[in-house]
Amino acid sequence: MQLPLAQLLRAYIRAFSARPDVSIIDAAFAAPLTAEERAGLPLPPELDVFAETLGGVEFTWMFEQDKHNPDQSKGENGGHLAIPSIRNFAWHPRPSGVRGNFAARAVLDSMTPEGIGWWIHRADESPKQARTAFEDANDCTLKPMDSLKAYLTMGARYAFVWYWQAGTGTGRGYYDRLRGASVPLNTSTAKIEARLVDVGLLPEEAAGLYKWLGASVVLLLHRDGSRTTPNTTSSSEKPPANTTKDSAITNATTAKATGEKTAKKPAAAKATAEKTAKKPAAAAKATAEKLAAGKTGKKTA
């Protein structure tokens, strides 16, 4: 049985956060809505089901080696998904200056002010018939994206890279970097699912992600091995049970290595001093021999 889309998304973010080559800026999840809360909102059916598990999510990442280059907009140096609080969900009439064959819209994904995912429906449709779309204000286009599942599935297959909806060169470059550092596509299903469990997922979540994303699931796993401690700086997710233990082992190993390296420095300094001290004596001896040879016309032994 396939797990709910919202549960798969949470598992996806947990697994992706364990990649050692990315830095997680946001991994925040809003509490699910009660049945009473959902009943009082004009939610599309897919979003109503999603809200049973998640009331909103913000996921932002960038490459670890690019942390020195801060984002001007969240996610522009990596990826971003921002489903705002579903508790605040509301429909708004189409603004007069906005093109598109729809009568009303509601925010689905606040990726950036210039690139927003929308729920839209036409004048002869109800909110229950709403579909998703992506508006790119940079070129004034509205791209149909079909369903919530289609939107999130495509986004997950591209790790929600910057402007994945529009296929920009920047986003493709980030995707290529991830793919190049991910496990090979021909990795067996068993190995992929075992690796996902190693980074903290339940077996059913690992199997569900593989079923959901197919070969694209390899984006969740670094080629050289992912850490078991999620690489998050801001997360409402509970870390795997062995996080504290692994961190203690890592810190102890690092301290030991640092101590050994520091202890070796005096020996290195001594060797350098001895080498330096020998230079004048050797140079003086060579000069004396050269002068003696010049006076006698003979080579010294």
C-alpha positions in Angstrom: 0.0 0.0 0.0 1.4 3.4 -1.0 2.0 5.8 1.9 0.3 9.2 1.9 2.0 11.8 -0.2 2.7 14.1 2.8 4.4 11.2 4.7 6.6 10.5 1.7 7.6 14.1 1.4 8.6 14.2 5.1 10.7 11.0 4.6 12.2 12.5 1.4 13.4 15.6 3.3 14.8 13.5 6.1 16.8 11.3 3.7 18.0 14.2 1.5 19.1 16.0 4.7 21.6 13.2 5.4 23.6 13.9 2.3 27.1 15.1 3.4 27.4 17.5 0.4 24.3 19.7 1.2 23.5 22.1 3.9 19.9 22.3 5.1 18.6 25.8 5.8 15.0 24.9 6.5 13.3 21.6 7.2 10.2 22.8 9.0 6.8 21.1 9.2 3.5 22.5 10.4 1.1 20.3 12.4 -1.7 18.5 10.5 -5.1 20.0 10.5 -8.0 18.5 12.4 -11.1 17.3 10.6 -13.0 20.4 11.9 -10.3 22.7 10.6 -10.3 21.1 7.2 -14.1 21.2 7.0 -14.1 24.9 7.4 -11.7 25.6 4.5 -12.4 25.4 0.7 -9.6 23.0 0.1 -9.1 21.0 -3.1 -9.5 17.3 -2.4 -5.8 16.5 -2.7 -4.8 19.3 -0.4 -7.5 18.2 2.1 -5.9 14.7 2.2 -2.4 16.2 2.4 -3.4 18.4 5.4 -4.3 15.3 7.4 -0.6 14.6 7.7 1.1 18.0 7.1 -0.2 21.5 7.6 2.6 23.1 5.6 6.3 22.6 4.9 9.4 24.7 4.2 12.4 23.0 2.8 15.5 24.9 1.7 19.0 23.6 0.9 22.3 24.6 -0.7 25.5 22.8 -1.4 27.8 22.5 1.6 30.8 24.0 -0.3 28.7 27.0 -1.3 27.8 28.1 2.3 30.1 31.1 2.0 27.8 32.4 -0.7 24.6 33.4 1.1 21.2 33.3 -0.7 19.7 36.6 -1.7 16.4 34.7 -2.1 15.9 31.5 -0.2 17.0 28.5 -2.3 18.6 30.4 -5.2 21.9 28.6 -4.4 20.2 25.2 -4.2 16.5 24.4 -3.8 13.4 25.5 -2.1 9.8 24.3 -1.4 7.5 26.4 0.7 3.9 25.2 1.1 2.5 27.9 3.4 0.3 27.1 6.4 -2.8 25.4 5.0 -4.7 26.9 8.0 -4.5 30.2 6.1 -5.6 28.8 2.8 -7.8 31.2 0.8 -9.0 31.8 -2.8 -8.5 35.1 -4.5 -10.0 36.4 -7.7 -7.7 36.6 -10.7 -6.0 40.1 -10.7 -7.0 42.1 -13.7 -3.4 42.4 -14.9 -2.6 38.7 -14.7 -3.0 36.5 -17.8 -4.4 33.0 -17.7 -7.6 31.1 -18.2 -8.7 31.0 -14.5 -11.1 32.8 -12.3 -9.5 32.3 -8.9 -6.2 31.2 -7.4 -4.7 30.2 -4.1 -1.0 29.8 -3.1 0.5 26.3 -3.3 4.2 27.0 -3.2 5.8 30.3 -2.3 9.2 29.4 -3.9 10.1 33.1 -4.5 8.1 36.2 -5.1 8.9 35.9 -8.9 8.1 32.2 -9.0 5.0 30.9 -7.3 3.1 27.6 -7.5 -0.7 28.1 -7.6 -4.0 26.3 -7.2 -6.3 27.6 -10.0 -9.8 27.0 -11.1 -12.0 28.4 -13.9 -15.2 30.4 -13.5 -17.3 27.3 -14.3 -15.4 25.1 -11.8 -15.5 24.7 -8.1 -12.4 24.6 -5.8 -12.8 20.9 -5.8 -11.8 20.9 -9.5 -8.7 23.0 -9.0 -5.5 22.2 -10.7 -1.9 23.3 -10.0 0.2 25.7 -12.1 3.5 27.6 -11.9 3.7 31.4 -12.6 7.1 32.7 -13.7 6.9 36.5 -13.4 10.2 36.8 -15.1 8.6 36.0 -18.5 4.9 36.4 -17.5 4.0 32.8 -18.1 1.6 30.4 -16.3 2.6 26.8 -16.8 0.0 24.1 -16.0 1.3 21.5 -13.6 -1.9 19.3 -13.2 -2.3 17.8 -9.7 -0.6 18.2 -6.4 0.9 14.8 -6.7 2.3 15.7 -10.2 3.7 18.9 -8.9 5.5 17.4 -5.8 6.6 14.3 -7.7 8.3 16.3 -10.4 9.8 18.6 -7.8 11.2 15.7 -5.8 12.7 14.2 -8.9 14.7 17.4 -9.3 15.4 17.9 -5.6 13.3 21.1 -5.8 16.3 22.9 -7.4 16.0 26.6 -8.1 13.2 27.1 -10.7 12.8 23.4 -11.4 9.3 24.1 -12.7 10.8 26.2 -15.6 13.9 24.1 -16.2 16.3 27.0 -15.9 20.0 26.6 -16.6 20.9 27.3 -13.0 18.5 24.6 -11.8 19.8 22.1 -14.3 23.3 22.8 -13.1 22.4 22.1 -9.5 20.6 18.9 -10.5 23.6 17.7 -12.5 25.9 18.3 -9.5 23.6 16.2 -7.3 23.3 13.5 -9.9 27.0 13.3 -10.4 27.6 12.8 -6.7 24.7 10.3 -6.2 24.7 6.5 -6.2 24.6 5.0 -9.7 21.3 4.5 -11.4 22.0 0.7 -11.7 22.2 0.3 -7.9 19.9 -2.5 -6.8 16.6 -1.7 -5.2 17.6 -3.7 -2.1 20.8 -1.6 -1.7 19.0 1.7 -2.1 16.3 0.8 0.4 18.9 -0.5 2.9 20.9 2.8 2.5 17.7 4.8 3.1 17.0 2.8 6.3 20.6 3.5 7.4 20.0 7.3 7.3 17.0 7.0 9.5 13.9 6.0 7.5 11.5 3.2 8.3 11.6 0.2 5.9 8.1 1.1 4.6 9.2 4.7 4.0 12.3 3.5 2.0 10.1 1.2 -0.1 7.5 4.0 -0.5 10.1 6.5 -1.8 11.4 4.0 -4.3 7.9 3.3 -5.5 7.1 7.0 -5.7 10.2 8.3 -7.4 11.6 5.3 -9.3 15.2 5.7 -10.5 15.2 9.4 -9.3 15.3 8.1 -5.7 19.1 8.0 -6.1 19.2 11.8 -5.6 18.7 11.0 -1.9 21.9 9.1 -1.5 25.5 10.4 -1.9 27.8 8.2 -3.9 30.4 7.9 -1.2 28.0 7.3 1.6 25.6 9.5 3.5 25.9 10.4 7.2 23.4 8.8 9.6 23.1 12.2 11.3 20.9 14.5 9.3 22.8 17.6 8.1 20.1 20.1 9.3 20.5 23.5 10.9 16.8 24.2 11.4 14.4 21.2 11.6 11.3 20.2 13.5 12.1 16.6 12.6 13.4 14.3 15.4 16.8 13.0 14.5 17.5 9.2 14.3 17.9 7.5 17.6 21.7 7.0 17.1 22.4 10.7 16.4 23.9 11.5 19.8 26.0 8.3 19.9 27.4 9.0 16.4 28.2 12.6 17.2 30.0 11.5 20.4 32.1 9.0 18.5 32.9 11.6 15.8 33.9 14.2 18.3 36.1 11.8 20.3 37.9 10.7 17.1 38.4 14.2 15.9 39.8 15.3 19.3 42.2 12.3 19.4 43.4 13.0 15.8 43.9 16.7 16.7 45.9 15.9 19.8 48.2 13.5 18.0 48.8 16.0 15.3 49.6 18.7 17.8 51.9 16.4 19.8 54.0 15.7 16.7 54.7 19.4 16.0 57.7 19.7 18.5 59.4 16.8 16.9 58.9 18.4 13.5 60.3 21.7 14.8 63.4 19.8 16.3 64.1 18.2 12.9 63.9 21.5 11.1 66.2 23.2 13.6 68.8 20.4 13.3 68.6 20.7 9.5 69.0 24.4 9.6 72.0 24.1 12.0 73.9 21.8 9.7 73.7 24.1 6.7 76.3 26.7 7.9 78.8 23.9 8.8 78.4 22.1 5.5 78.7 25.4 3.5 81.8 26.5 5.3 83.5 23.1 4.7 82.7 23.2 1.0 84.1 26.8 0.7 87.3 25.8 2.4 87.8 22.8 0.2 87.2 24.9 -2.9 89.7 27.6 -1.9 92.3 25.0 -1.1 91.9 23.4 -4.5 92.3 26.7 -6.2 95.6 27.4 -4.5 97.3 24.0 -5.1 95.6 23.2 -8.4 94.6 19.8 -7.0 91.2 18.4 -6.1 90.6 17.6 -2.5 89.8 14.1 -1.6 
